[in-house]
Amino acid sequence: MHIPDGFLEPEVWAPLTAVSASAIAYASKKVSKNLDERKVPLMGVIAAFVFAAQMVNFPIGGGTSGHLMGGVLIATIMGPFAALLMISTVLIIQALLFQDGGITALGANIFNMGIVGAGLGYLTFKGLNSVTGNLNFAVFTASWLSVVTAAGIAAAELSISGVIPLTVSLPAMTGVHAIIGIGEGAITIAALGLISGVSVDVFYGVQTVKVQRRPIPWILLAVSMSVALFIAPFASEFPDGLERVAESLGFLERGTPKVTSPLPDYQIPGLSGGISTSMAGVVGVLVTFGLAYMIIKMLRRRHR
């Protein structure tokens, strides 16, 4: 769902950039005032984990693949405002270092996946859990809905940009991402199961049974590195949902990168094949963790 440069017109991406920037500024203030000190070590590594997981495209049939979006995963642990900051961090690194998502479309991607995906996803999770009391059902449904809704918003943005009529883009985007959303829900539940095994009170704003475990966020960082090293090279080579829709509807060639990234397509110059992907993934995990941790430290300093 990473919209590249060239898909959106300035009258669409410019206001979305302003909205996303304002939302990030507001989220920063909220996080700095309500920073849960117990979960600070997790914030950097959860962003790194989402980056690594997004490298792993899984096939969904019909020559199409999908990957984790991660908004609900972060929001259920850190809350929607921290989730927006961490998703934005991941998207910025992907766009600048790996040419995954456009520079001009960065605000739109943050809006779709950070504001809509994480924000709406968290509200859905909170509402369903309060009604049903079933965490897994709430997590899965919220994860699925976050992907489908973000895809629908992206379809609307393409339509407003004059790329494709909404009557065509909406069913195409939501249809393929409805399948991807199933994988999103399954991965989110599995990841939360891993994290809840090493941390206390993992769910944000949810009363759970207190189990005295020592938080070990480095386990998740090790998992992230392992995903980048050993799983990412074997990710599906099929185009993802947006690429498949763009290809089938004839607007894929509109994608024109505005800048040359140092590690385009998650490849390191001079290396080839899986080794190049693995090393690029390791770089991405470390840079994501470093930037996210720096943001957290700045917010903590501001709070103090």
LOVEX-683963 format. One record per residue: x, y, z of N, C-alpha, C, O in turn; residue in one letter. Coordinates in steps of 0.2 Angstrom, whole numbers, padded with zeros to 4 digits, always signed. Layout:
REM residues N
XYZXYZXYZXYZA
...
***
This chain:
REM residues 304
+0004-0006+0000+0000+0000+0000+0004+0006+0000+0002+0012+0001M
+0011+0005-0001+0015+0011-0001+0014+0015-0008+0017+0012-0013H
+0011+0021-0008+0010+0024-0014+0016+0027-0016+0019+0031-0012I
+0018+0026-0023+0025+0029-0025+0023+0036-0028+0018+0039-0028P
+0029+0040-0029+0028+0046-0032+0025+0045-0039+0026+0040-0043D
+0021+0050-0041+0018+0050-0048+0011+0048-0048+0007+0049-0053G
+0009+0044-0043+0002+0042-0043-0003+0047-0040-0009+0047-0043F
-0001+0052-0036-0005+0057-0034-0003+0064-0036+0002+0065-0037L
-0008+0068-0037-0007+0075-0040-0006+0079-0034-0008+0077-0028E
-0003+0085-0035-0001+0089-0029-0007+0091-0025-0006+0092-0019P
-0013+0092-0028-0018+0095-0025-0021+0089-0020-0025+0091-0016E
-0018+0083-0020-0020+0078-0016-0015+0077-0011-0016+0077-0005V
-0008+0076-0013-0003+0074-0008-0001+0080-0004+0001+0079+0002W
-0002+0086-0006+0000+0092-0003-0004+0093+0004-0001+0094+0009A
-0011+0093+0003-0015+0094+0009-0014+0088+0014-0014+0089+0020P
-0013+0082+0011-0012+0076+0016-0006+0077+0019-0005+0074+0025L
+0000+0080+0016+0006+0081+0020+0005+0085+0025+0008+0084+0031T
+0001+0091+0024+0000+0096+0030-0004+0092+0036-0003+0094+0041A
-0009+0088+0034-0013+0085+0039-0009+0080+0043-0009+0080+0049V
-0005+0076+0039+0000+0071+0043+0005+0075+0047+0006+0072+0053S
+0008+0080+0045+0013+0084+0049+0009+0087+0055+0012+0086+0061A
+0003+0089+0055+0000+0092+0060-0002+0086+0065-0001+0087+0071S
-0004+0081+0063-0006+0075+0067+0001+0072+0071+0000+0070+0076A
+0006+0072+0067+0012+0070+0070+0014+0075+0076+0016+0072+0081I
+0014+0081+0075+0015+0086+0080+0011+0085+0086+0013+0085+0092A
+0004+0084+0085+0000+0083+0090+0001+0076+0094+0001+0076+0100Y
+0002+0071+0090+0004+0065+0093+0010+0065+0098+0011+0062+0103A
+0015+0069+0095+0021+0070+0099+0020+0073+0106+0023+0071+0111S
+0015+0078+0106+0014+0081+0113+0010+0076+0117+0011+0076+0123K
+0005+0072+0114+0002+0067+0118+0006+0062+0121+0005+0060+0127K
+0011+0059+0117+0015+0054+0119+0020+0057+0125+0021+0053+0129V
+0023+0063+0124+0027+0066+0129+0024+0067+0135+0027+0066+0141S
+0017+0068+0135+0014+0069+0142+0011+0062+0145+0011+0062+0151K
+0010+0057+0141+0008+0051+0143+0012+0045+0142+0010+0040+0141N
+0019+0046+0142+0024+0041+0141+0024+0036+0146+0025+0038+0152L
+0022+0030+0145+0023+0024+0149+0030+0022+0150+0033+0019+0145D
+0033+0024+0155+0040+0022+0156+0042+0015+0156+0047+0013+0153E
+0037+0011+0158+0038+0003+0157+0039+0001+0150+0042-0004+0149R
+0036+0004+0146+0036+0002+0139+0040+0006+0134+0041+0004+0128K
+0044+0010+0137+0049+0014+0133+0054+0010+0129+0055+0011+0123V
+0057+0005+0132+0061+0000+0128+0058-0003+0123+0061-0005+0118P
+0051-0005+0123+0048-0008+0118+0047-0004+0112+0046-0007+0106L
+0046+0003+0112+0044+0007+0107+0049+0007+0101+0047+0006+0095M
+0056+0007+0103+0060+0007+0097+0060+0000+0094+0061+0000+0087G
+0060-0005+0098+0061-0012+0095+0054-0014+0091+0054-0018+0086V
+0048-0012+0093+0042-0013+0090+0042-0010+0083+0040-0013+0078I
+0045-0004+0082+0046+0000+0076+0050-0004+0071+0049-0005+0065A
+0056-0007+0074+0061-0011+0070+0057-0017+0068+0059-0020+0062A
+0053-0020+0072+0050-0026+0070+0045-0025+0065+0045-0029+0060F
+0041-0020+0065+0036-0018+0059+0040-0017+0053+0038-0020+0048V
+0046-0014+0053+0050-0013+0047+0052-0020+0044+0051-0021+0038F
+0055-0024+0049+0057-0031+0046+0051-0035+0043+0052-0038+0038A
+0045-0035+0047+0040-0039+0045+0037-0036+0038+0034-0040+0034A
+0037-0030+0037+0035-0027+0031+0039-0029+0025+0037-0029+0019Q
+0045-0031+0026+0049-0034+0020+0047-0041+0018+0049-0043+0012M
+0043-0044+0022+0041-0051+0021+0034-0051+0017+0029-0051+0021V
+0034-0051+0011+0028-0052+0007+0026-0059+0007+0030-0063+0005N
+0019-0060+0008+0017-0067+0008+0012-0067+0002+0008-0063+0001F
+0012-0073-0002+0007-0074-0007+0000-0075-0005-0001-0078+0000P
-0005-0072-0009-0012-0072-0007-0016-0075-0013-0022-0076-0013I
-0012-0077-0018-0015-0080-0024-0016-0075-0030-0016-0069-0029G
-0017-0078-0036-0018-0074-0041-0012-0070-0043-0012-0064-0046G
-0006-0072-0041+0000-0068-0043+0001-0062-0039+0004-0057-0041G
-0002-0061-0033-0002-0055-0029+0001-0057-0022+0000-0063-0020T
+0004-0052-0019+0007-0053-0012+0004-0048-0007+0002-0043-0010S
+0005-0049-0001+0004-0044+0004+0009-0044+0009+0013-0048+0010G
+0009-0039+0014+0013-0039+0019+0010-0035+0025+0005-0032+0024H
+0013-0036+0031+0010-0033+0037+0010-0025+0036+0015-0022+0034L
+0005-0022+0039+0005-0015+0039+0007-0012+0046+0011-0008+0047M
+0005-0016+0051+0007-0015+0058+0004-0010+0062+0006-0009+0068G
-0001-0006+0060-0004+0000+0064-0007-0003+0070-0006+0000+0075G
-0011-0008+0069-0015-0011+0075-0010-0014+0080-0011-0014+0086V
-0005-0017+0077+0000-0021+0082+0003-0016+0086+0004-0017+0092L
+0006-0010+0084+0009-0005+0088+0004-0001+0092+0005+0000+0098I
-0002+0000+0090-0007+0004+0093-0010+0000+0099-0011+0003+0105A
-0011-0007+0099-0013-0011+0104-0008-0011+0110-0010-0013+0116T
-0002-0010+0109+0004-0010+0114+0005-0003+0116+0006-0002+0122I
+0006+0002+0112+0008+0009+0114+0003+0014+0114+0004+0019+0116M
-0003+0012+0111-0008+0017+0110-0008+0021+0103-0003+0020+0100G
-0013+0024+0101-0014+0026+0094-0009+0032+0092-0006+0032+0087P
-0007+0036+0097-0003+0042+0096+0005+0039+0095+0008+0042+0090F
+0007+0035+0099+0014+0032+0098+0014+0028+0092+0019+0028+0089A
+0008+0025+0090+0008+0021+0084+0009+0025+0078+0013+0023+0073A
+0006+0031+0078+0007+0036+0072+0014+0038+0072+0017+0038+0066L
+0017+0039+0077+0024+0041+0077+0029+0035+0074+0033+0036+0070L
+0028+0029+0077+0032+0024+0075+0031+0022+0067+0035+0020+0064M
+0024+0022+0065+0023+0020+0058+0026+0025+0054+0029+0024+0048I
+0026+0032+0056+0029+0037+0052+0036+0036+0051+0039+0037+0046S
+0039+0034+0057+0046+0033+0057+0048+0027+0052+0053+0028+0048T
+0044+0022+0052+0046+0017+0047+0045+0019+0040+0049+0017+0035V
+0039+0023+0039+0038+0025+0032+0043+0030+0029+0045+0030+0023L
+0046+0034+0034+0051+0039+0032+0057+0035+0030+0060+0037+0025I
+0059+0030+0034+0065+0027+0032+0064+0023+0026+0069+0022+0022I
+0059+0020+0025+0057+0016+0019+0058+0020+0012+0061+0018+0007Q
+0055+0026+0013+0055+0031+0007+0062+0033+0006+0064+0034+0000A
+0065+0036+0011+0072+0039+0010+0078+0034+0008+0082+0035+0004L
+0078+0028+0012+0083+0024+0011+0082+0018+0005+0087+0016+0002L
+0076+0016+0005+0074+0010+0001+0070+0012-0005+0068+0007-0009F
+0068+0018-0006+0063+0019-0012+0057+0015-0012+0054+0014-0017Q
+0054+0014-0006+0048+0010-0005+0043+0015-0002+0042+0017+0004D
+0039+0018-0007+0034+0023-0006+0038+0030-0008+0044+0031-0007G
+0033+0034-0011+0036+0040-0014+0038+0046-0008+0035+0046-0003G
+0042+0050-0010+0043+0056-0006+0037+0061-0006+0035+0063-0001I
+0035+0062-0012+0029+0067-0012+0023+0063-0009+0018+0067-0006T
+0023+0057-0009+0017+0053-0007+0018+0051+0001+0013+0048+0004A
+0023+0053+0004+0024+0051+0011+0019+0054+0015+0017+0050+0020L
+0016+0060+0015+0011+0062+0019+0005+0058+0018+0001+0057+0023G
+0003+0056+0012-0003+0052+0010-0002+0045+0013-0007+0042+0016A
+0004+0042+0013+0005+0036+0016+0005+0036+0023+0002+0031+0026N
+0007+0041+0027+0007+0042+0034-0001+0042+0036-0003+0040+0041I
-0004+0046+0032-0011+0047+0033-0015+0041+0033-0019+0039+0037F
-0014+0037+0027-0017+0030+0026-0016+0025+0031-0020+0022+0034N
-0009+0024+0033-0007+0019+0037-0006+0021+0044-0007+0017+0049M
-0004+0027+0045-0003+0029+0052-0010+0032+0056-0011+0030+0061G
-0013+0037+0052-0019+0040+0055-0025+0036+0054-0028+0034+0059I
-0026+0033+0048-0032+0029+0047-0031+0022+0050-0035+0019+0053V
-0025+0019+0047-0024+0012+0049-0023+0011+0057-0027+0007+0059G
-0019+0015+0060-0018+0014+0067-0023+0017+0071-0025+0014+0076A
-0025+0023+0069-0031+0026+0073-0037+0023+0073-0040+0021+0078G
-0040+0021+0067-0046+0018+0067-0046+0011+0069-0050+0008+0072L
-0040+0008+0068-0039+0001+0070-0039+0000+0078-0042-0004+0080G
-0036+0005+0081-0036+0005+0088-0043+0006+0091-0045+0003+0096Y
-0047+0011+0088-0054+0012+0091-0058+0006+0090-0062+0004+0094L
-0057+0003+0084-0061-0004+0083-0059-0009+0088-0063-0012+0091T
-0052-0010+0089-0050-0015+0094-0053-0013+0101-0056-0018+0104F
-0053-0007+0103-0055-0005+0110-0063-0006+0110-0065-0009+0115K
-0066-0004+0105-0073-0005+0105-0076-0013+0105-0080-0015+0109G
-0073-0017+0101-0074-0024+0101-0072-0027+0107-0076-0032+0109L
-0066-0026+0110-0064-0029+0116-0069-0027+0122-0070-0032+0126N
-0071-0021+0122-0076-0019+0128-0082-0023+0127-0086-0024+0132S
-0084-0024+0121-0091-0027+0120-0090-0035+0121-0095-0038+0124V
-0085-0038+0117-0085-0045+0117-0080-0048+0123-0081-0054+0125T
-0075-0044+0125-0071-0047+0130-0066-0052+0127-0062-0055+0130G
-0066-0052+0120-0062-0057+0117-0056-0054+0113-0057-0051+0108N
-0050-0054+0116-0044-0050+0114-0042-0052+0107-0041-0048+0102L
-0042-0059+0105-0040-0061+0099-0045-0059+0093-0043-0057+0088N
-0051-0060+0095-0056-0057+0090-0056-0050+0089-0056-0048+0083F
-0055-0046+0094-0054-0039+0093-0048-0037+0089-0049-0033+0085A
-0043-0040+0091-0036-0039+0087-0037-0041+0080-0035-0037+0075V
-0040-0047+0078-0040-0049+0071-0045-0044+0067-0043-0042+0062F
-0051-0043+0070-0055-0039+0066-0053-0032+0065-0053-0029+0060T
-0050-0029+0070-0047-0022+0070-0041-0022+0065-0041-0017+0061A
-0037-0027+0065-0031-0027+0060-0034-0028+0053-0032-0024+0048S
-0039-0032+0052-0042-0033+0045-0045-0027+0043-0044-0025+0037W
-0049-0024+0047-0052-0017+0045-0048-0012+0044-0049-0008+0039L
-0042-0011+0047-0037-0006+0046-0034-0006+0039-0033-0001+0036S
-0033-0013+0037-0030-0013+0030-0035-0012+0025-0033-0008+0020V
-0041-0014+0026-0046-0013+0020-0048-0006+0020-0049-0003+0015V
-0049-0002+0026-0050+0005+0026-0045+0009+0023-0046+0013+0019T
-0039+0008+0025-0033+0011+0022-0033+0010+0014-0031+0015+0011A
-0034+0004+0012-0034+0003+0005-0040+0007+0002-0039+0010-0004A
-0046+0008+0005-0051+0011+0002-0050+0019+0002-0051+0022-0003G
-0046+0021+0007-0044+0028+0007-0039+0030+0001-0039+0035-0002I
-0034+0025+0000-0029+0026-0005-0033+0026-0012-0031+0029-0017A
-0038+0021-0013-0042+0021-0019-0045+0028-0020-0046+0030-0026A
-0048+0031-0015-0051+0038-0016-0046+0043-0018-0047+0047-0022A
-0040+0043-0015-0035+0047-0017-0033+0047-0024-0031+0051-0028E
-0032+0040-0026-0031+0039-0034-0036+0042-0038-0035+0045-0043L
-0042+0041-0036-0048+0044-0040-0048+0051-0040-0049+0054-0045S
-0047+0055-0034-0047+0062-0034-0041+0065-0039-0042+0070-0041I
-0036+0061-0039-0030+0063-0043-0031+0061-0050-0027+0063-0055S
-0037+0059-0052-0039+0057-0059-0035+0051-0062-0035+0051-0068G
-0032+0047-0058-0029+0041-0060-0034+0036-0063-0033+0033-0068V
-0039+0035-0059-0044+0029-0061-0050+0031-0057-0050+0034-0052I
-0056+0030-0060-0063+0031-0057-0063+0027-0050-0061+0022-0050P
-0067+0030-0046-0068+0027-0039-0072+0021-0040-0071+0016-0036L
-0076+0020-0045-0080+0014-0046-0076+0008-0048-0078+0003-0047T
-0070+0010-0050-0065+0005-0052-0060+0003-0047-0059-0002-0045V
-0057+0009-0044-0052+0008-0040-0054+0005-0033-0050+0001-0030S
-0060+0007-0031-0062+0005-0024-0063-0002-0023-0060-0005-0019L
-0067-0005-0028-0068-0013-0027-0061-0016-0028-0060-0022-0025P
-0057-0014-0033-0051-0017-0034-0046-0017-0028-0043-0022-0026A
-0046-0011-0025-0041-0010-0019-0044-0014-0013-0040-0018-0010M
-0050-0013-0012-0053-0016-0006-0053-0024-0007-0053-0027-0002T
-0055-0026-0013-0055-0033-0014-0049-0037-0012-0049-0042-0009G
-0043-0034-0015-0037-0038-0014-0034-0037-0007-0031-0042-0004V
-0036-0031-0004-0033-0030+0003-0038-0033+0008-0036-0034+0014H
-0044-0035+0006-0048-0039+0011-0044-0046+0012-0045-0049+0017A
-0041-0049+0007-0037-0055+0008-0031-0054+0012-0029-0058+0016I
-0027-0048+0010-0021-0047+0014-0023-0045+0021-0019-0047+0025I
-0029-0043+0022-0030-0041+0029-0031-0047+0034-0030-0047+0040G
-0032-0053+0031-0033-0059+0034-0026-0061+0037-0025-0063+0043I
-0021-0060+0033-0014-0061+0035-0012-0056+0040-0008-0058+0045G
-0014-0050+0039-0012-0045+0044-0015-0047+0051-0011-0046+0056E
-0021-0049+0051-0024-0051+0058-0020-0057+0061-0019-0057+0067G
-0018-0062+0057-0015-0068+0059-0008-0066+0062-0006-0068+0067A
-0004-0062+0058+0002-0060+0060+0002-0055+0067+0006-0056+0071I
-0003-0051+0067-0003-0047+0073-0005-0051+0079-0002-0049+0084T
-0009-0056+0079-0011-0060+0084-0004-0064+0086-0003-0064+0092I
-0001-0066+0082+0005-0070+0083+0011-0066+0086+0014-0068+0091A
+0012-0060+0084+0017-0055+0086+0015-0053+0094+0019-0052+0098A
+0008-0052+0095+0006-0050+0101+0007-0055+0106+0009-0054+0112L
+0006-0061+0104+0007-0067+0108+0015-0068+0110+0016-0069+0116G
+0019-0066+0106+0026-0066+0107+0028-0061+0112+0031-0062+0117L
+0025-0055+0111+0027-0049+0115+0024-0050+0122+0027-0048+0127I
+0018-0052+0123+0015-0053+0129+0018-0058+0133+0017-0059+0139S
+0022-0063+0130+0026-0068+0134+0032-0065+0137+0035-0068+0142G
+0034-0059+0135+0040-0056+0139+0039-0049+0142+0044-0046+0144V
+0033-0047+0142+0032-0040+0144+0025-0040+0149+0021-0044+0148S
+0025-0035+0153+0019-0035+0158+0014-0030+0155+0016-0025+0152V
+0008-0032+0156+0002-0028+0153+0003-0025+0146+0004-0019+0145D
+0004-0030+0141+0006-0028+0135+0000-0023+0131+0002-0019+0127V
-0006-0024+0133-0011-0021+0129-0012-0014+0132-0014-0013+0138F
-0012-0009+0128-0013-0002+0130-0020-0001+0132-0025-0002+0128Y
-0022+0002+0138-0028+0004+0140-0033-0002+0141-0039-0001+0141G
-0030-0008+0142-0034-0014+0143-0032-0017+0150-0027-0018+0151V
-0037-0018+0154-0036-0022+0160-0035-0029+0159-0039-0033+0157Q
-0029-0031+0160-0027-0038+0159-0024-0041+0166-0023-0037+0171T
-0024-0048+0166-0021-0051+0172-0014-0049+0173-0010-0050+0168V
-0012-0047+0178-0005-0045+0179+0000-0051+0181-0001-0054+0185K
+0004-0052+0176+0009-0058+0177+0016-0055+0177+0018-0051+0173V
+0019-0056+0183+0026-0053+0184+0031-0056+0180+0034-0061+0182Q
+0032-0053+0174+0038-0056+0170+0043-0050+0169+0041-0044+0169R
+0049-0052+0167+0054-0046+0166+0053-0044+0159+0054-0048+0155R
+0052-0038+0157+0052-0036+0150+0058-0037+0147+0064-0035+0150P
+0058-0040+0141+0065-0041+0138+0064-0039+0130+0063-0043+0126I
+0064-0033+0129+0062-0030+0122+0068-0033+0117+0066-0033+0111P
+0074-0034+0120+0079-0036+0115+0077-0043+0112+0080-0044+0107W
+0073-0047+0115+0071-0053+0111+0067-0051+0105+0069-0054+0100I
+0063-0046+0105+0060-0044+0099+0064-0041+0094+0064-0042+0088L
+0070-0037+0096+0075-0035+0092+0078-0040+0088+0080-0040+0082L
+0080-0046+0092+0083-0052+0089+0079-0055+0084+0081-0057+0079A
+0072-0055+0086+0067-0058+0081+0067-0054+0075+0067-0057+0069V
+0067-0047+0075+0067-0043+0070+0073-0044+0065+0073-0044+0059S
+0079-0044+0068+0085-0046+0065+0085-0052+0061+0087-0053+0055M
+0082-0057+0064+0082-0064+0061+0077-0064+0055+0078-0067+0050S
+0072-0060+0056+0067-0060+0050+0070-0057+0044+0070-0059+0039V
+0074-0051+0046+0078-0048+0040+0083-0052+0037+0084-0052+0031A
+0087-0056+0041+0092-0060+0039+0090-0066+0035+0092-0068+0030L
+0085-0070+0038+0084-0077+0036+0077-0078+0033+0076-0083+0029F
+0072-0073+0033+0066-0074+0030+0064-0069+0025+0062-0071+0020I
+0067-0063+0025+0065-0058+0020+0068-0060+0013+0065-0059+0008A
+0074-0063+0013+0076-0065+0006+0072-0070+0003+0072-0071-0003P
+0067-0073+0006+0063-0078+0003+0056-0076+0003+0051-0080+0002F
+0055-0069+0003+0048-0066+0003+0046-0067-0004+0050-0068-0009A
+0039-0067-0005+0036-0068-0012+0038-0062-0016+0039-0056-0014S
+0040-0064-0022+0042-0059-0027+0036-0056-0031+0036-0052-0036E
+0030-0059-0030+0024-0056-0033+0022-0049-0031+0024-0047-0025F
+0020-0045-0035+0018-0038-0034+0013-0038-0028+0009-0042-0027P
+0014-0032-0024+0009-0032-0018+0002-0029-0021+0001-0028-0027D
-0002-0028-0016-0009-0026-0018-0010-0020-0023-0013-0020-0028G
-0007-0015-0021-0007-0009-0025-0004-0010-0031-0006-0007-0036L
+0002-0013-0031+0006-0014-0038+0002-0018-0042+0001-0017-0048E
-0002-0023-0040-0006-0028-0044-0012-0024-0047-0013-0024-0053R
-0015-0020-0043-0020-0016-0045-0018-0011-0051-0021-0010-0056V
-0012-0007-0049-0010-0003-0054-0008-0006-0061-0009-0003-0066A
-0005-0012-0060-0003-0016-0066-0009-0018-0070-0010-0017-0076E
-0014-0020-0067-0020-0023-0070-0025-0017-0073-0028-0018-0078S
-0024-0011-0070-0028-0006-0072-0025-0001-0076-0027+0004-0079L
-0018-0002-0077-0014+0002-0082-0011+0008-0080-0010+0013-0084G
-0010+0009-0074-0007+0015-0072+0000+0014-0068+0002+0019-0064F
+0002+0008-0068+0009+0007-0065+0014+0012-0067+0019+0013-0063L
+0014+0013-0074+0020+0017-0077+0020+0024-0074+0025+0028-0075E
+0015+0026-0071+0014+0033-0068+0019+0034-0062+0022+0040-0060R
+0021+0028-0059+0026+0029-0053+0033+0031-0056+0037+0027-0059G
+0035+0037-0054+0041+0040-0055+0045+0042-0049+0043+0048-0047T
+0050+0039-0047+0053+0041-0040+0056+0048-0041+0059+0050-0047P
+0056+0052-0036+0058+0059-0036+0066+0060-0034+0069+0064-0036K
+0068+0055-0030+0075+0055-0028+0077+0048-0029+0074+0043-0029V
+0084+0047-0029+0087+0040-0030+0089+0038-0022+0093+0042-0019T
+0086+0033-0020+0088+0031-0013+0095+0027-0013+0096+0024-0019S
+0098+0027-0008+0105+0023-0008+0104+0015-0008+0108+0012-0011P
+0098+0013-0006+0097+0005-0006+0090+0004-0009+0086+0001-0006L
+0090+0006-0016+0083+0004-0019+0081-0003-0019+0085-0007-0020P
+0075-0004-0018+0072-0011-0018+0075-0016-0013+0076-0022-0014D
+0078-0013-0008+0081-0017-0002+0087-0021-0005+0088-0027-0003Y
+0091-0017-0009+0097-0021-0012+0103-0016-0010+0103-0010-0011Q
+0109-0019-0008+0115-0016-0007+0119-0016-0013+0121-0022-0015I
+0122-0011-0016+0126-0011-0022+0132-0015-0020+0135-0015-0015P
+0134-0020-0025+0140-0024-0024+0138-0031-0022+0142-0035-0022G
+0132-0032-0019+0130-0038-0017+0124-0040-0021+0121-0036-0024L
+0123-0047-0021+0117-0049-0025+0113-0054-0022+0115-0057-0017S
+0107-0055-0024+0103-0060-0022+0101-0060-0014+0100-0054-0012G
+0100-0065-0011+0098-0065-0004+0102-0062+0001+0100-0058+0006G
+0109-0062+0000+0113-0059+0004+0112-0051+0004+0112-0048+0009I
+0111-0048-0002+0110-0041-0002+0104-0039+0001+0103-0034+0005S
+0098-0043+0000+0092-0042+0004+0093-0042+0012+0090-0038+0015T
+0096-0047+0014+0097-0048+0021+0101-0042+0024+0099-0040+0029S
+0107-0040+0021+0111-0035+0023+0107-0028+0023+0107-0024+0028M
+0103-0027+0018+0099-0021+0018+0094-0021+0023+0092-0016+0026A
+0091-0027+0025+0086-0028+0030+0089-0026+0037+0086-0023+0041G
+0095-0029+0038+0099-0027+0044+0100-0020+0045+0099-0017+0050V
+0102-0017+0040+0103-0009+0040+0096-0006+0041+0096-0001+0046V
+0091-0008+0038+0085-0005+0040+0082-0006+0047+0080-0001+0050G
+0083-0012+0049+0081-0013+0056+0085-0009+0061+0082-0006+0066V
+0091-0008+0060+0096-0004+0065+0094+0003+0064+0094+0007+0069L
+0093+0005+0058+0092+0013+0057+0085+0014+0060+0084+0019+0063V
+0080+0010+0059+0073+0011+0062+0073+0011+0069+0071+0015+0072T
+0077+0006+0072+0077+0006+0079+0081+0012+0082+0079+0015+0087F
+0086+0014+0079+0090+0020+0081+0086+0026+0081+0086+0030+0085G
+0082+0028+0075+0078+0034+0074+0073+0034+0079+0071+0039+0082L
+0069+0028+0080+0064+0027+0084+0066+0029+0091+0063+0032+0095A
+0072+0026+0093+0074+0027+0100+0076+0034+0101+0075+0037+0107Y
+0079+0037+0096+0081+0044+0097+0074+0049+0098+0075+0053+0102M
+0069+0047+0094+0063+0051+0095+0060+0050+0102+0058+0055+0105I
+0061+0044+0105+0058+0042+0111+0062+0046+0117+0059+0049+0121I
+0069+0046+0116+0073+0050+0120+0071+0057+0120+0071+0061+0126K
+0070+0060+0114+0068+0067+0114+0062+0069+0117+0061+0074+0121M
+0057+0064+0117+0050+0065+0120+0051+0064+0127+0048+0068+0131L
+0055+0060+0130+0056+0059+0137+0059+0065+0140+0058+0068+0145R
+0064+0068+0136+0068+0074+0139+0063+0080+0139+0063+0084+0143R
+0059+0080+0134+0054+0086+0133+0049+0085+0139+0047+0090+0142R
+0047+0079+0141+0042+0078+0146+0045+0080+0153+0042+0083+0157H
+0051+0078+0154+0055+0080+0160+0056+0087+0161+0058+0090+0166R
***
